[in-house]
């Protein structure tokens, strides 16, 4: 098990060293709902699924932070994502709640 953990940590470090790797991890975290608030709408099956996906994202973020320079790498990843003009459209809580583009579009 230690070998698998070391391979995972080494692979994550390699990915986070490159801009394209950080972009991939950011997109993966976004798909998992890392920054999406958990709203409970009364459907426990859906809530459990969303919460489960988000817990995977939380684990990945925790693993990144445990790396050497992990916090710096995470901050760099987030800054690069904010510099992407498409990111603003994707990271809008209102759009996420209604399932697409805003009403004014």
Jmol script that loads the backbone (N, CA, C; Angstrom):
load data "model"
ATOM      1  N   UNK A   1       0.819  -1.188   0.000  1.00  0.00           N
ATOM      2  CA  UNK A   1       0.000   0.000   0.000  1.00  0.00           C
ATOM      3  C   UNK A   1       0.865   1.256   0.000  1.00  0.00           C
ATOM      4  N   UNK A   2       2.001   1.203   0.684  1.00  0.00           N
ATOM      5  CA  UNK A   2       2.894   2.362   0.714  1.00  0.00           C
ATOM      6  C   UNK A   2       3.395   2.710  -0.674  1.00  0.00           C
ATOM      7  N   UNK A   3       3.704   1.687  -1.474  1.00  0.00           N
ATOM      8  CA  UNK A   3       4.175   1.945  -2.834  1.00  0.00           C
ATOM      9  C   UNK A   3       3.104   2.652  -3.651  1.00  0.00           C
ATOM     10  N   UNK A   4       1.848   2.234  -3.493  1.00  0.00           N
ATOM     11  CA  UNK A   4       0.763   2.871  -4.227  1.00  0.00           C
ATOM     12  C   UNK A   4       0.590   4.320  -3.788  1.00  0.00           C
ATOM     13  N   UNK A   5       0.702   4.578  -2.479  1.00  0.00           N
ATOM     14  CA  UNK A   5       0.589   5.955  -1.981  1.00  0.00           C
ATOM     15  C   UNK A   5       1.722   6.825  -2.498  1.00  0.00           C
ATOM     16  N   UNK A   6       2.929   6.267  -2.532  1.00  0.00           N
ATOM     17  CA  UNK A   6       4.079   7.028  -3.027  1.00  0.00           C
ATOM     18  C   UNK A   6       3.922   7.309  -4.524  1.00  0.00           C
ATOM     19  N   UNK A   7       3.470   6.311  -5.277  1.00  0.00           N
ATOM     20  CA  UNK A   7       3.258   6.521  -6.713  1.00  0.00           C
ATOM     21  C   UNK A   7       2.201   7.602  -6.950  1.00  0.00           C
ATOM     22  N   UNK A   8       1.131   7.558  -6.161  1.00  0.00           N
ATOM     23  CA  UNK A   8       0.066   8.556  -6.282  1.00  0.00           C
ATOM     24  C   UNK A   8       0.608   9.948  -5.971  1.00  0.00           C
ATOM     25  N   UNK A   9       1.346  10.071  -4.874  1.00  0.00           N
ATOM     26  CA  UNK A   9       1.904  11.359  -4.471  1.00  0.00           C
ATOM     27  C   UNK A   9       2.885  11.874  -5.523  1.00  0.00           C
ATOM     28  N   UNK A  10       3.743  10.997  -6.038  1.00  0.00           N
ATOM     29  CA  UNK A  10       4.709  11.389  -7.074  1.00  0.00           C
ATOM     30  C   UNK A  10       3.994  11.820  -8.354  1.00  0.00           C
ATOM     31  N   UNK A  11       2.969  11.067  -8.738  1.00  0.00           N
ATOM     32  CA  UNK A  11       2.221  11.410  -9.951  1.00  0.00           C
ATOM     33  C   UNK A  11       1.500  12.746  -9.789  1.00  0.00           C
ATOM     34  N   UNK A  12       0.896  12.958  -8.624  1.00  0.00           N
ATOM     35  CA  UNK A  12       0.207  14.218  -8.367  1.00  0.00           C
ATOM     36  C   UNK A  12       1.193  15.382  -8.398  1.00  0.00           C
ATOM     37  N   UNK A  13       2.372  15.196  -7.840  1.00  0.00           N
ATOM     38  CA  UNK A  13       3.398  16.243  -7.870  1.00  0.00           C
ATOM     39  C   UNK A  13       3.813  16.543  -9.308  1.00  0.00           C
ATOM     40  N   UNK A  14       4.013  15.499 -10.115  1.00  0.00           N
ATOM     41  CA  UNK A  14       4.380  15.697 -11.521  1.00  0.00           C
ATOM     42  C   UNK A  14       3.300  16.475 -12.269  1.00  0.00           C
ATOM     43  N   UNK A  15       2.048  16.121 -12.015  1.00  0.00           N
ATOM     44  CA  UNK A  15       0.929  16.799 -12.682  1.00  0.00           C
ATOM     45  C   UNK A  15       0.883  18.264 -12.273  1.00  0.00           C
ATOM     46  N   UNK A  16       1.052  18.530 -10.993  1.00  0.00           N
ATOM     47  CA  UNK A  16       0.922  19.898 -10.491  1.00  0.00           C
ATOM     48  C   UNK A  16       2.102  20.790 -10.873  1.00  0.00           C
ATOM     49  N   UNK A  17       3.199  20.210 -11.359  1.00  0.00           N
ATOM     50  CA  UNK A  17       4.362  21.003 -11.765  1.00  0.00           C
ATOM     51  C   UNK A  17       4.134  21.733 -13.079  1.00  0.00           C
ATOM     52  N   UNK A  18       3.252  21.226 -13.919  1.00  0.00           N
ATOM     53  CA  UNK A  18       3.052  21.853 -15.227  1.00  0.00           C
ATOM     54  C   UNK A  18       1.733  22.610 -15.270  1.00  0.00           C
ATOM     55  N   UNK A  19       1.699  23.645 -16.088  1.00  0.00           N
ATOM     56  CA  UNK A  19       0.469  24.435 -16.211  1.00  0.00           C
ATOM     57  C   UNK A  19      -0.670  23.587 -16.775  1.00  0.00           C
ATOM     58  N   UNK A  20      -0.372  22.759 -17.757  1.00  0.00           N
ATOM     59  CA  UNK A  20      -1.434  21.915 -18.327  1.00  0.00           C
ATOM     60  C   UNK A  20      -1.929  20.899 -17.298  1.00  0.00           C
ATOM     61  N   UNK A  21      -1.040  20.407 -16.459  1.00  0.00           N
ATOM     62  CA  UNK A  21      -1.449  19.489 -15.397  1.00  0.00           C
ATOM     63  C   UNK A  21      -2.338  20.176 -14.376  1.00  0.00           C
ATOM     64  N   UNK A  22      -1.966  21.402 -13.992  1.00  0.00           N
ATOM     65  CA  UNK A  22      -2.795  22.155 -13.052  1.00  0.00           C
ATOM     66  C   UNK A  22      -4.154  22.482 -13.656  1.00  0.00           C
ATOM     67  N   UNK A  23      -4.162  22.773 -14.946  1.00  0.00           N
ATOM     68  CA  UNK A  23      -5.436  23.025 -15.628  1.00  0.00           C
ATOM     69  C   UNK A  23      -6.312  21.782 -15.576  1.00  0.00           C
ATOM     70  N   UNK A  24      -5.720  20.619 -15.836  1.00  0.00           N
ATOM     71  CA  UNK A  24      -6.466  19.363 -15.789  1.00  0.00           C
ATOM     72  C   UNK A  24      -7.039  19.119 -14.392  1.00  0.00           C
ATOM     73  N   UNK A  25      -6.201  19.286 -13.370  1.00  0.00           N
ATOM     74  CA  UNK A  25      -6.661  19.059 -11.997  1.00  0.00           C
ATOM     75  C   UNK A  25      -7.761  20.049 -11.650  1.00  0.00           C
ATOM     76  N   UNK A  26      -7.621  21.307 -12.049  1.00  0.00           N
ATOM     77  CA  UNK A  26      -8.657  22.290 -11.763  1.00  0.00           C
ATOM     78  C   UNK A  26      -9.976  21.899 -12.425  1.00  0.00           C
ATOM     79  N   UNK A  27      -9.910  21.462 -13.682  1.00  0.00           N
ATOM     80  CA  UNK A  27     -11.127  21.047 -14.394  1.00  0.00           C
ATOM     81  C   UNK A  27     -11.743  19.824 -13.732  1.00  0.00           C
ATOM     82  N   UNK A  28     -10.915  18.893 -13.299  1.00  0.00           N
ATOM     83  CA  UNK A  28     -11.407  17.703 -12.599  1.00  0.00           C
ATOM     84  C   UNK A  28     -12.098  18.096 -11.297  1.00  0.00           C
ATOM     85  N   UNK A  29     -11.470  18.976 -10.528  1.00  0.00           N
ATOM     86  CA  UNK A  29     -12.070  19.435  -9.275  1.00  0.00           C
ATOM     87  C   UNK A  29     -13.380  20.168  -9.530  1.00  0.00           C
ATOM     88  N   UNK A  30     -13.420  20.946 -10.607  1.00  0.00           N
ATOM     89  CA  UNK A  30     -14.645  21.655 -10.962  1.00  0.00           C
ATOM     90  C   UNK A  30     -15.764  20.665 -11.309  1.00  0.00           C
ATOM     91  N   UNK A  31     -15.437  19.624 -12.069  1.00  0.00           N
ATOM     92  CA  UNK A  31     -16.438  18.611 -12.424  1.00  0.00           C
ATOM     93  C   UNK A  31     -16.936  17.858 -11.184  1.00  0.00           C
ATOM     94  N   UNK A  32     -16.066  17.706 -10.201  1.00  0.00           N
ATOM     95  CA  UNK A  32     -16.441  17.016  -8.975  1.00  0.00           C
ATOM     96  C   UNK A  32     -17.205  17.923  -8.012  1.00  0.00           C
ATOM     97  N   UNK A  33     -17.260  19.211  -8.329  1.00  0.00           N
ATOM     98  CA  UNK A  33     -18.024  20.136  -7.504  1.00  0.00           C
ATOM     99  C   UNK A  33     -17.283  20.630  -6.287  1.00  0.00           C
ATOM    100  N   UNK A  34     -15.968  20.795  -6.401  1.00  0.00           N
ATOM    101  CA  UNK A  34     -15.156  21.200  -5.256  1.00  0.00           C
ATOM    102  C   UNK A  34     -15.596  22.524  -4.650  1.00  0.00           C
ATOM    103  N   UNK A  35     -15.986  23.466  -5.488  1.00  0.00           N
ATOM    104  CA  UNK A  35     -16.347  24.795  -4.989  1.00  0.00           C
ATOM    105  C   UNK A  35     -17.851  25.026  -4.977  1.00  0.00           C
ATOM    106  N   UNK A  36     -18.611  23.987  -5.228  1.00  0.00           N
ATOM    107  CA  UNK A  36     -20.063  24.121  -5.249  1.00  0.00           C
ATOM    108  C   UNK A  36     -20.631  23.903  -3.852  1.00  0.00           C
ATOM    109  N   UNK A  37     -21.406  24.858  -3.369  1.00  0.00           N
ATOM    110  CA  UNK A  37     -22.032  24.641  -2.057  1.00  0.00           C
ATOM    111  C   UNK A  37     -22.991  23.454  -2.124  1.00  0.00           C
ATOM    112  N   UNK A  38     -23.095  22.740  -1.034  1.00  0.00           N
ATOM    113  CA  UNK A  38     -24.018  21.612  -0.983  1.00  0.00           C
ATOM    114  C   UNK A  38     -25.391  22.110  -0.536  1.00  0.00           C
ATOM    115  N   UNK A  39     -26.343  22.038  -1.430  1.00  0.00           N
ATOM    116  CA  UNK A  39     -27.720  22.398  -1.114  1.00  0.00           C
ATOM    117  C   UNK A  39     -28.526  21.118  -1.012  1.00  0.00           C
ATOM    118  N   UNK A  40     -29.351  21.024  -0.011  1.00  0.00           N
ATOM    119  CA  UNK A  40     -30.190  19.844   0.160  1.00  0.00           C
ATOM    120  C   UNK A  40     -31.602  20.174  -0.307  1.00  0.00           C
ATOM    121  N   UNK A  41     -32.058  19.466  -1.330  1.00  0.00           N
ATOM    122  CA  UNK A  41     -33.376  19.725  -1.913  1.00  0.00           C
ATOM    123  C   UNK A  41     -34.399  18.670  -1.527  1.00  0.00           C
ATOM    124  N   UNK A  42     -34.095  17.845  -0.555  1.00  0.00           N
ATOM    125  CA  UNK A  42     -35.055  16.855  -0.108  1.00  0.00           C
ATOM    126  C   UNK A  42     -34.939  15.510  -0.797  1.00  0.00           C
ATOM    127  N   UNK A  43     -34.074  15.388  -1.780  1.00  0.00           N
ATOM    128  CA  UNK A  43     -33.869  14.110  -2.455  1.00  0.00           C
ATOM    129  C   UNK A  43     -32.552  13.532  -1.957  1.00  0.00           C
ATOM    130  N   UNK A  44     -32.651  12.664  -0.973  1.00  0.00           N
ATOM    131  CA  UNK A  44     -31.447  12.176  -0.312  1.00  0.00           C
ATOM    132  C   UNK A  44     -30.518  11.424  -1.265  1.00  0.00           C
ATOM    133  N   UNK A  45     -31.074  10.726  -2.270  1.00  0.00           N
ATOM    134  CA  UNK A  45     -30.218   9.991  -3.207  1.00  0.00           C
ATOM    135  C   UNK A  45     -29.333  10.956  -3.987  1.00  0.00           C
ATOM    136  N   UNK A  46     -29.919  12.053  -4.474  1.00  0.00           N
ATOM    137  CA  UNK A  46     -29.144  13.033  -5.231  1.00  0.00           C
ATOM    138  C   UNK A  46     -28.135  13.738  -4.344  1.00  0.00           C
ATOM    139  N   UNK A  47     -28.555  14.100  -3.143  1.00  0.00           N
ATOM    140  CA  UNK A  47     -27.665  14.788  -2.224  1.00  0.00           C
ATOM    141  C   UNK A  47     -26.471  13.899  -1.883  1.00  0.00           C
ATOM    142  N   UNK A  48     -26.723  12.629  -1.635  1.00  0.00           N
ATOM    143  CA  UNK A  48     -25.640  11.702  -1.292  1.00  0.00           C
ATOM    144  C   UNK A  48     -24.656  11.566  -2.446  1.00  0.00           C
ATOM    145  N   UNK A  49     -25.149  11.536  -3.680  1.00  0.00           N
ATOM    146  CA  UNK A  49     -24.288  11.428  -4.855  1.00  0.00           C
ATOM    147  C   UNK A  49     -23.412  12.671  -4.985  1.00  0.00           C
ATOM    148  N   UNK A  50     -24.022  13.851  -4.880  1.00  0.00           N
ATOM    149  CA  UNK A  50     -23.284  15.108  -4.993  1.00  0.00           C
ATOM    150  C   UNK A  50     -22.268  15.227  -3.858  1.00  0.00           C
ATOM    151  N   UNK A  51     -22.679  14.880  -2.652  1.00  0.00           N
ATOM    152  CA  UNK A  51     -21.775  14.944  -1.506  1.00  0.00           C
ATOM    153  C   UNK A  51     -20.613  13.970  -1.676  1.00  0.00           C
ATOM    154  N   UNK A  52     -20.867  12.821  -2.251  1.00  0.00           N
ATOM    155  CA  UNK A  52     -19.807  11.844  -2.492  1.00  0.00           C
ATOM    156  C   UNK A  52     -18.793  12.341  -3.494  1.00  0.00           C
ATOM    157  N   UNK A  53     -19.281  12.944  -4.584  1.00  0.00           N
ATOM    158  CA  UNK A  53     -18.365  13.514  -5.578  1.00  0.00           C
ATOM    159  C   UNK A  53     -17.525  14.615  -4.958  1.00  0.00           C
ATOM    160  N   UNK A  54     -18.181  15.443  -4.184  1.00  0.00           N
ATOM    161  CA  UNK A  54     -17.456  16.552  -3.568  1.00  0.00           C
ATOM    162  C   UNK A  54     -16.421  16.051  -2.564  1.00  0.00           C
ATOM    163  N   UNK A  55     -16.710  14.959  -1.880  1.00  0.00           N
ATOM    164  CA  UNK A  55     -15.735  14.437  -0.921  1.00  0.00           C
ATOM    165  C   UNK A  55     -14.479  13.940  -1.639  1.00  0.00           C
ATOM    166  N   UNK A  56     -14.625  13.423  -2.850  1.00  0.00           N
ATOM    167  CA  UNK A  56     -13.454  13.024  -3.645  1.00  0.00           C
ATOM    168  C   UNK A  56     -12.629  14.263  -3.978  1.00  0.00           C
ATOM    169  N   UNK A  57     -13.311  15.340  -4.382  1.00  0.00           N
ATOM    170  CA  UNK A  57     -12.611  16.592  -4.671  1.00  0.00           C
ATOM    171  C   UNK A  57     -11.886  17.105  -3.432  1.00  0.00           C
ATOM    172  N   UNK A  58     -12.543  17.036  -2.290  1.00  0.00           N
ATOM    173  CA  UNK A  58     -11.915  17.484  -1.039  1.00  0.00           C
ATOM    174  C   UNK A  58     -10.678  16.655  -0.718  1.00  0.00           C
ATOM    175  N   UNK A  59     -10.734  15.347  -0.986  1.00  0.00           N
ATOM    176  CA  UNK A  59      -9.566  14.485  -0.757  1.00  0.00           C
ATOM    177  C   UNK A  59      -8.407  14.880  -1.669  1.00  0.00           C
ATOM    178  N   UNK A  60      -8.706  15.167  -2.944  1.00  0.00           N
ATOM    179  CA  UNK A  60      -7.654  15.563  -3.885  1.00  0.00           C
ATOM    180  C   UNK A  60      -7.029  16.883  -3.451  1.00  0.00           C
ATOM    181  N   UNK A  61      -7.860  17.841  -3.059  1.00  0.00           N
ATOM    182  CA  UNK A  61      -7.334  19.122  -2.593  1.00  0.00           C
ATOM    183  C   UNK A  61      -6.453  18.914  -1.363  1.00  0.00           C
ATOM    184  N   UNK A  62      -6.888  18.069  -0.456  1.00  0.00           N
ATOM    185  CA  UNK A  62      -6.083  17.763   0.724  1.00  0.00           C
ATOM    186  C   UNK A  62      -4.751  17.134   0.364  1.00  0.00           C
ATOM    187  N   UNK A  63      -4.768  16.242  -0.634  1.00  0.00           N
ATOM    188  CA  UNK A  63      -3.533  15.598  -1.079  1.00  0.00           C
ATOM    189  C   UNK A  63      -2.589  16.607  -1.724  1.00  0.00           C
ATOM    190  N   UNK A  64      -3.141  17.550  -2.482  1.00  0.00           N
ATOM    191  CA  UNK A  64      -2.314  18.595  -3.093  1.00  0.00           C
ATOM    192  C   UNK A  64      -1.649  19.426  -2.000  1.00  0.00           C
ATOM    193  N   UNK A  65      -2.404  19.775  -0.986  1.00  0.00           N
ATOM    194  CA  UNK A  65      -1.873  20.611   0.096  1.00  0.00           C
ATOM    195  C   UNK A  65      -0.786  19.903   0.898  1.00  0.00           C
ATOM    196  N   UNK A  66      -0.787  18.583   0.902  1.00  0.00           N
ATOM    197  CA  UNK A  66       0.235  17.823   1.625  1.00  0.00           C
ATOM    198  C   UNK A  66       1.550  17.712   0.854  1.00  0.00           C
ATOM    199  N   UNK A  67       1.537  18.048  -0.432  1.00  0.00           N
ATOM    200  CA  UNK A  67       2.758  17.981  -1.229  1.00  0.00           C
ATOM    201  C   UNK A  67       3.746  19.052  -0.780  1.00  0.00           C
ATOM    202  N   UNK A  68       5.040  18.839  -1.093  1.00  0.00           N
ATOM    203  CA  UNK A  68       6.008  19.913  -0.898  1.00  0.00           C
ATOM    204  C   UNK A  68       5.563  21.066  -1.795  1.00  0.00           C
ATOM    205  N   UNK A  69       5.480  22.263  -1.251  1.00  0.00           N
ATOM    206  CA  UNK A  69       4.971  23.442  -1.982  1.00  0.00           C
ATOM    207  C   UNK A  69       3.501  23.281  -2.342  1.00  0.00           C
ATOM    208  N   UNK A  70       2.780  22.413  -1.689  1.00  0.00           N
ATOM    209  CA  UNK A  70       1.403  22.121  -2.059  1.00  0.00           C
ATOM    210  C   UNK A  70       0.493  23.334  -2.053  1.00  0.00           C
ATOM    211  N   UNK A  71       0.600  24.155  -1.014  1.00  0.00           N
ATOM    212  CA  UNK A  71      -0.250  25.348  -0.956  1.00  0.00           C
ATOM    213  C   UNK A  71       0.095  26.327  -2.073  1.00  0.00           C
ATOM    214  N   UNK A  72       1.380  26.452  -2.368  1.00  0.00           N
ATOM    215  CA  UNK A  72       1.799  27.326  -3.466  1.00  0.00           C
ATOM    216  C   UNK A  72       1.286  26.804  -4.803  1.00  0.00           C
ATOM    217  N   UNK A  73       1.359  25.486  -4.982  1.00  0.00           N
ATOM    218  CA  UNK A  73       0.868  24.901  -6.231  1.00  0.00           C
ATOM    219  C   UNK A  73      -0.644  25.079  -6.369  1.00  0.00           C
ATOM    220  N   UNK A  74      -1.365  24.912  -5.271  1.00  0.00           N
ATOM    221  CA  UNK A  74      -2.813  25.113  -5.318  1.00  0.00           C
ATOM    222  C   UNK A  74      -3.137  26.570  -5.654  1.00  0.00           C
ATOM    223  N   UNK A  75      -2.437  27.496  -5.021  1.00  0.00           N
ATOM    224  CA  UNK A  75      -2.674  28.909  -5.283  1.00  0.00           C
ATOM    225  C   UNK A  75      -2.357  29.253  -6.740  1.00  0.00           C
ATOM    226  N   UNK A  76      -1.284  28.702  -7.252  1.00  0.00           N
ATOM    227  CA  UNK A  76      -0.909  28.924  -8.648  1.00  0.00           C
ATOM    228  C   UNK A  76      -1.993  28.388  -9.578  1.00  0.00           C
ATOM    229  N   UNK A  77      -2.505  27.196  -9.277  1.00  0.00           N
ATOM    230  CA  UNK A  77      -3.565  26.588 -10.075  1.00  0.00           C
ATOM    231  C   UNK A  77      -4.800  27.490 -10.089  1.00  0.00           C
ATOM    232  N   UNK A  78      -5.184  27.989  -8.931  1.00  0.00           N
ATOM    233  CA  UNK A  78      -6.376  28.834  -8.839  1.00  0.00           C
ATOM    234  C   UNK A  78      -6.174  30.179  -9.533  1.00  0.00           C
ATOM    235  N   UNK A  79      -4.978  30.758  -9.429  1.00  0.00           N
ATOM    236  CA  UNK A  79      -4.694  32.021 -10.128  1.00  0.00           C
ATOM    237  C   UNK A  79      -4.752  31.826 -11.635  1.00  0.00           C
ATOM    238  N   UNK A  80      -4.192  30.730 -12.104  1.00  0.00           N
ATOM    239  CA  UNK A  80      -4.229  30.448 -13.546  1.00  0.00           C
ATOM    240  C   UNK A  80      -5.666  30.266 -14.024  1.00  0.00           C
ATOM    241  N   UNK A  81      -6.481  29.632 -13.217  1.00  0.00           N
ATOM    242  CA  UNK A  81      -7.882  29.426 -13.591  1.00  0.00           C
ATOM    243  C   UNK A  81      -8.628  30.757 -13.628  1.00  0.00           C
ATOM    244  N   UNK A  82      -8.340  31.639 -12.671  1.00  0.00           N
ATOM    245  CA  UNK A  82      -8.993  32.950 -12.660  1.00  0.00           C
ATOM    246  C   UNK A  82      -8.562  33.800 -13.849  1.00  0.00           C
ATOM    247  N   UNK A  83      -7.345  33.591 -14.338  1.00  0.00           N
ATOM    248  CA  UNK A  83      -6.847  34.352 -15.479  1.00  0.00           C
ATOM    249  C   UNK A  83      -7.514  33.912 -16.778  1.00  0.00           C
ATOM    250  N   UNK A  84      -8.158  32.754 -16.758  1.00  0.00           N
ATOM    251  CA  UNK A  84      -8.849  32.224 -17.939  1.00  0.00           C
ATOM    252  C   UNK A  84     -10.205  32.907 -18.050  1.00  0.00           C
ATOM    253  N   UNK A  85     -10.469  33.650 -19.149  1.00  0.00           N
ATOM    254  CA  UNK A  85     -11.752  34.358 -19.256  1.00  0.00           C
ATOM    255  C   UNK A  85     -12.960  33.428 -19.261  1.00  0.00           C
ATOM    256  N   UNK A  86     -12.807  32.212 -19.721  1.00  0.00           N
ATOM    257  CA  UNK A  86     -13.917  31.264 -19.732  1.00  0.00           C
ATOM    258  C   UNK A  86     -14.270  30.832 -18.310  1.00  0.00           C
ATOM    259  N   UNK A  87     -13.300  30.901 -17.403  1.00  0.00           N
ATOM    260  CA  UNK A  87     -13.520  30.474 -16.022  1.00  0.00           C
ATOM    261  C   UNK A  87     -14.650  31.248 -15.360  1.00  0.00           C
ATOM    262  N   UNK A  88     -14.744  32.550 -15.597  1.00  0.00           N
ATOM    263  CA  UNK A  88     -15.791  33.354 -14.963  1.00  0.00           C
ATOM    264  C   UNK A  88     -17.170  32.814 -15.300  1.00  0.00           C
ATOM    265  N   UNK A  89     -17.391  32.451 -16.544  1.00  0.00           N
ATOM    266  CA  UNK A  89     -18.697  31.932 -16.944  1.00  0.00           C
ATOM    267  C   UNK A  89     -18.974  30.577 -16.302  1.00  0.00           C
ATOM    268  N   UNK A  90     -17.955  29.774 -16.107  1.00  0.00           N
ATOM    269  CA  UNK A  90     -18.136  28.440 -15.549  1.00  0.00           C
ATOM    270  C   UNK A  90     -18.293  28.467 -14.042  1.00  0.00           C
ATOM    271  N   UNK A  91     -17.781  29.501 -13.385  1.00  0.00           N
ATOM    272  CA  UNK A  91     -17.740  29.505 -11.932  1.00  0.00           C
ATOM    273  C   UNK A  91     -18.790  30.439 -11.335  1.00  0.00           C
ATOM    274  N   UNK A  92     -19.969  30.450 -11.910  1.00  0.00           N
ATOM    275  CA  UNK A  92     -21.032  31.320 -11.437  1.00  0.00           C
ATOM    276  C   UNK A  92     -22.074  30.467 -10.727  1.00  0.00           C
ATOM    277  N   UNK A  93     -22.257  30.698  -9.424  1.00  0.00           N
ATOM    278  CA  UNK A  93     -23.193  29.877  -8.653  1.00  0.00           C
ATOM    279  C   UNK A  93     -24.609  29.962  -9.198  1.00  0.00           C
ATOM    280  N   UNK A  94     -25.029  31.139  -9.661  1.00  0.00           N
ATOM    281  CA  UNK A  94     -26.381  31.268 -10.211  1.00  0.00           C
ATOM    282  C   UNK A  94     -26.544  30.355 -11.428  1.00  0.00           C
ATOM    283  N   UNK A  95     -25.562  30.380 -12.328  1.00  0.00           N
ATOM    284  CA  UNK A  95     -25.633  29.515 -13.512  1.00  0.00           C
ATOM    285  C   UNK A  95     -25.680  28.048 -13.113  1.00  0.00           C
ATOM    286  N   UNK A  96     -24.951  27.675 -12.078  1.00  0.00           N
ATOM    287  CA  UNK A  96     -24.963  26.287 -11.631  1.00  0.00           C
ATOM    288  C   UNK A  96     -26.341  25.907 -11.091  1.00  0.00           C
ATOM    289  N   UNK A  97     -26.968  26.829 -10.366  1.00  0.00           N
ATOM    290  CA  UNK A  97     -28.269  26.519  -9.771  1.00  0.00           C
ATOM    291  C   UNK A  97     -29.356  26.354 -10.837  1.00  0.00           C
ATOM    292  N   UNK A  98     -29.293  27.162 -11.898  1.00  0.00           N
ATOM    293  CA  UNK A  98     -30.341  27.073 -12.923  1.00  0.00           C
ATOM    294  C   UNK A  98     -29.965  26.125 -14.044  1.00  0.00           C
ATOM    295  N   UNK A  99     -28.721  25.652 -14.032  1.00  0.00           N
ATOM    296  CA  UNK A  99     -28.312  24.618 -14.983  1.00  0.00           C
ATOM    297  C   UNK A  99     -27.861  25.129 -16.331  1.00  0.00           C
ATOM    298  N   UNK A 100     -27.428  26.364 -16.412  1.00  0.00           N
ATOM    299  CA  UNK A 100     -26.928  26.857 -17.694  1.00  0.00           C
ATOM    300  C   UNK A 100     -26.632  28.325 -17.632  1.00  0.00           C
ATOM    301  N   UNK A 101     -26.764  28.982 -18.789  1.00  0.00           N
ATOM    302  CA  UNK A 101     -26.474  30.408 -18.872  1.00  0.00           C
ATOM    303  C   UNK A 101     -27.504  31.201 -18.097  1.00  0.00           C
ATOM    304  N   UNK A 102     -27.123  32.399 -17.688  1.00  0.00           N
ATOM    305  CA  UNK A 102     -28.012  33.277 -16.940  1.00  0.00           C
ATOM    306  C   UNK A 102     -29.232  33.664 -17.745  1.00  0.00           C
ATOM    307  N   UNK A 103     -30.228  34.174 -17.077  1.00  0.00           N
ATOM    308  CA  UNK A 103     -31.499  34.538 -17.714  1.00  0.00           C
ATOM    309  C   UNK A 103     -31.354  35.705 -18.676  1.00  0.00           C
ATOM    310  N   UNK A 104     -30.375  36.584 -18.458  1.00  0.00           N
ATOM    311  CA  UNK A 104     -30.231  37.766 -19.291  1.00  0.00           C
ATOM    312  C   UNK A 104     -29.607  37.459 -20.638  1.00  0.00           C
ATOM    313  N   UNK A 105     -29.044  36.307 -20.819  1.00  0.00           N
ATOM    314  CA  UNK A 105     -28.357  35.970 -22.075  1.00  0.00           C
ATOM    315  C   UNK A 105     -29.310  35.671 -23.192  1.00  0.00           C
TER     316      UNK A 105
END
end "model"
wireframe off; spacefill off
backbone 0.3
color backbone group
